[in-house]
Amino acid sequence: MLLSLALSVLVAEARADGAATYASLCSSCHGAAGAGDGVAGAGLPVKPANFTDPAFWNATRTDEYLKTVTTKGGAAVGKSPLMAPMGAGLSEAQLNELIAYLKTLKK
């Protein structure tokens, strides 16, 4: 019971850290709730990914895919080159926390 509670606290902290990373690096284009409707993304010719859309979360959206697009940009996975590489300053733990947070946005 105690181990389960401790694990729950760690998971909640990781999600909170991932949410903070998302807010600082991603929300301006992808929107606060991840719907692809951020202020900076509004003027882009290619709409940013909508993390709330179940269609986004197809079989190709593995953790490795999400890490690649985050760290190397959209062109690295055949998507818009306007998705800039954002993860150069992120540790592996921060990247994992961000991806865990992204998964909470899907409906």
N, C-alpha and C positions, 0 to 999 in steps of 0.2 A: 504494500500500500504506500509506504513512504517513498520507495523507489519510483513508483508510478507518479506520485505527486511531484517529485523532484524533476522527473522527465517532462511532465506537463509544463512546469515552470520554465525549463530550459527551452522548450519548443516555443512557448509564448514569447520569451525574450528574443529568440532568433527571428521570429516573425516581426516583432517590433523593430528590430535592427534592419530587417529587410524592407519594412515599410518606410523607415527613415531614408534608406538609400534610394528607394523608389521615388520618394518625394523630392529628393535633391537632384537626381539624375534623369528621371524618366517622365515625371508627371507633366512637365511643361509641354511635351508633345503628346504623350499617351493619355493625359487627363488624370485628375485626382483619383478617380475610381477605375481607371484603366480602360475606359471605353473608346480610346483613340480620339478623344475630343479636346485635347489640350490646346491652350492658347497659341503656343508656338507651332503646333502641328496644323492649325487651321489654314495657314497660308501655304502649306506644302502641296506640291502637285500629286503626291502619293500619300494617301491617308495613313497615319500611323496605325500599327496593329491594335486591334480591339481585344484586350485580354479577357473581357467579359463575354465575348461571343464563343459559344461552344465550338463553332466551326474552326476557330483559331487553334483549338487544342486537339488537333488530329494526331495521328500516329507519328508524324515527323517531328512533333514538338517535344522532343526528349530534353532532358536536362542538358545534355551535351550540345544540342542545337541552340538552346537558349543561352548557354555560356558563350558559344561561338559568336552569335549575333550580338551579344552584349559587349564582348571584348574586342571583336574584330570588325563589327559593323554589318549592315545589311548586305553589302556586296559579297561578303564572305560566304553567304548562304543563298546567293542568287536573288536577293531582295533589293529594295531601293538603296542606292548608295547614299541617299540622304540620311539614312539611319547611321549616324556616326559611331565609331568605336567608343564606348563609354566606360569600359571596365579596366582600363590600364592601371588605374590606381587602386583597384579593389583586390583585397586578399581573396584566397580561395574560400575562406569562411564567409566573407561578405558576399561573394558571388552566390554561394549556396543559400545564404539567407535571403538574398534578393529573389532568387528563383522560387524558393519556398513561399515567399510573399506573393509573387505573381500567380502561383497556383491557387491562392486563396481568392483571387479575383474572378476566376471562372465560375459561371453560373450553371 
